[in-house]
Amino acid sequence: MHAAHAEDYLLSLDLLPLRLRGLAATEQPIAAATLADTAAALEARAARLARLAYVLAEHGWDLAVTGEFLLEARRRCRRAEVERLLDGCPELAALATVYLDAAPGEGPRELFWAEDECRLVAA
């Protein structure tokens, strides 16, 4: 049996709640109560993402924020390391979209977290 090889992984987390993205997309006037509810959701999401950013940094992931307000974490490692991270941090597993950077010229391939099997599976 051969040793697992390192691959390039990308974890993407949306910094904004879906409701806020939806409100921004409509560009329509909204009620103050709607804005207050959305602000509370944004505050809760920010606290969660702050914790997750520290978890990712502690595990050696390189962090960046994109122009679309996505947190991107990149790391070259073995798949087992990504699976251990997601298994140990269910909140990260629930919020992150995981991509495997493929060969040059190909786009990244999305992977899905199979929670019941504690492993990443191809789409």
Secondary structure, 3 states (H helix, E strand, C coil): CCCCCCEEEEEEEECCCHHHHHHHHHCCCCCHHHHHHHHHHHHHHHHHHHHHHHHHHHCCCEEEECCCCEEEEEEEECHHHHHHHHHHCHHHHHHCEEEECCCCCCCCEEEEEECCCCEEEEC
